[in-house]
């Protein structure tokens, strides 16, 4: 599970339950252009917002490594 991977690697995140909150669901769609979960919205070192949608744990490390090249996630 993605949460387990983030927790085990010490990555801070804000969890939003898009099934329980219509406003969070609407925000997810506005940001990512899709309705699939999980959806990760991250800000890179230069402030660029990146979206990873409908992903599994195996996709997190490559995504975050590209986003944060100087992090210990490599």
RAQUI-V227197 format. One line per field, one symbol per residue. phi: phi as a letter, one per 30 degrees, with the letter a starting at -180 (. if undefined). A space follows every 50 residues. Layout:
phi = ???
This chain:
phi = .dedddddciddacdbcddcbddddddddddcibccbdbccbcddciddb bbchccedcdeddddddbdcdddd
